């Protein structure tokens, strides 16, 4: 039973437009969420995080929104660039837990 | 400053063999976690070590074991390899036990034939 779901396996967006990647979770104990980006042959790279006391966190072109009541978070990338093409993983944890639970990933393709 | 380093980068083993994967965390980080990523899935947690003690274990059989050394580097050992153990094995380091952002190595691609 997947505790973290990313229901879109892939997403294509035109360069300069907004990319929206979605993530849903089922475990109400999760209170810390992260997004990672992964290029082929590389390990995941941390992008941005958000704790449950916030509903938005912004870092440059990347913004993460958290809706605790809906158990949903999203990553917005504006404007999207071809270099953003990668697999994006949503991960969740309770802050003092031993591990992250990852979603299956969404492959983002930004078309020039 | 070096990031998380893993060795080897690629490995081919035969069913039934044993494998040891190695990880060096970022300097100053005391916690190392191991993840298995099968193609098409997200990474799955195997172990976390902090200050040389096991602090967490995922749902993996006893064929999987790990340890952490005084310099905080870590080894993941897998015995009696199965074809299904073929995966990318990722090591992540954090400064402490809390799960703030973890930094991942490039992974070891293990192929069992």
HADDOCK unambig.tbl for C-alpha pairs under 7 A between the chains (distance, minus, plus):
assign (segid A and resid 41 and name CA) (segid B and resid 106 and name CA) 6.81 0.50 0.50
assign (segid A and resid 42 and name CA) (segid B and resid 106 and name CA) 4.48 0.50 0.50
assign (segid A and resid 42 and name CA) (segid B and resid 107 and name CA) 6.94 0.50 0.50
assign (segid A and resid 43 and name CA) (segid B and resid 90 and name CA) 6.95 0.50 0.50
assign (segid A and resid 43 and name CA) (segid B and resid 104 and name CA) 5.50 0.50 0.50
assign (segid A and resid 43 and name CA) (segid B and resid 105 and name CA) 5.22 0.50 0.50
assign (segid A and resid 43 and name CA) (segid B and resid 106 and name CA) 3.92 0.50 0.50
assign (segid A and resid 43 and name CA) (segid B and resid 107 and name CA) 5.80 0.50 0.50
assign (segid A and resid 44 and name CA) (segid B and resid 104 and name CA) 5.91 0.50 0.50
assign (segid A and resid 45 and name CA) (segid B and resid 103 and name CA) 6.91 0.50 0.50
assign (segid A and resid 45 and name CA) (segid B and resid 104 and name CA) 6.74 0.50 0.50
assign (segid A and resid 46 and name CA) (segid B and resid 101 and name CA) 6.65 0.50 0.50
assign (segid A and resid 46 and name CA) (segid B and resid 103 and name CA) 6.80 0.50 0.50
assign (segid A and resid 89 and name CA) (segid B and resid 42 and name CA) 6.93 0.50 0.50
assign (segid A and resid 95 and name CA) (segid B and resid 98 and name CA) 5.81 0.50 0.50
assign (segid A and resid 95 and name CA) (segid B and resid 99 and name CA) 5.34 0.50 0.50
assign (segid A and resid 96 and name CA) (segid B and resid 98 and name CA) 4.90 0.50 0.50
assign (segid A and resid 96 and name CA) (segid B and resid 99 and name CA) 6.19 0.50 0.50
assign (segid A and resid 97 and name CA) (segid B and resid 99 and name CA) 6.74 0.50 0.50
assign (segid A and resid 98 and name CA) (segid B and resid 48 and name CA) 6.42 0.50 0.50
assign (segid A and resid 98 and name CA) (segid B and resid 55 and name CA) 6.60 0.50 0.50
assign (segid A and resid 98 and name CA) (segid B and resid 56 and name CA) 5.26 0.50 0.50
assign (segid A and resid 99 and name CA) (segid B and resid 45 and name CA) 6.31 0.50 0.50
assign (segid A and resid 100 and name CA) (segid B and resid 45 and name CA) 6.97 0.50 0.50
assign (segid A and resid 101 and name CA) (segid B and resid 44 and name CA) 6.94 0.50 0.50
assign (segid A and resid 102 and name CA) (segid B and resid 42 and name CA) 5.38 0.50 0.50
assign (segid A and resid 102 and name CA) (segid B and resid 43 and name CA) 6.00 0.50 0.50
assign (segid A and resid 102 and name CA) (segid B and resid 44 and name CA) 6.88 0.50 0.50
assign (segid A and resid 103 and name CA) (segid B and resid 42 and name CA) 5.40 0.50 0.50
assign (segid A and resid 104 and name CA) (segid B and resid 40 and name CA) 6.82 0.50 0.50
assign (segid A and resid 104 and name CA) (segid B and resid 41 and name CA) 4.45 0.50 0.50
assign (segid A and resid 104 and name CA) (segid B and resid 42 and name CA) 4.18 0.50 0.50
assign (segid A and resid 105 and name CA) (segid B and resid 41 and name CA) 6.86 0.50 0.50
assign (segid A and resid 105 and name CA) (segid B and resid 42 and name CA) 6.01 0.50 0.50
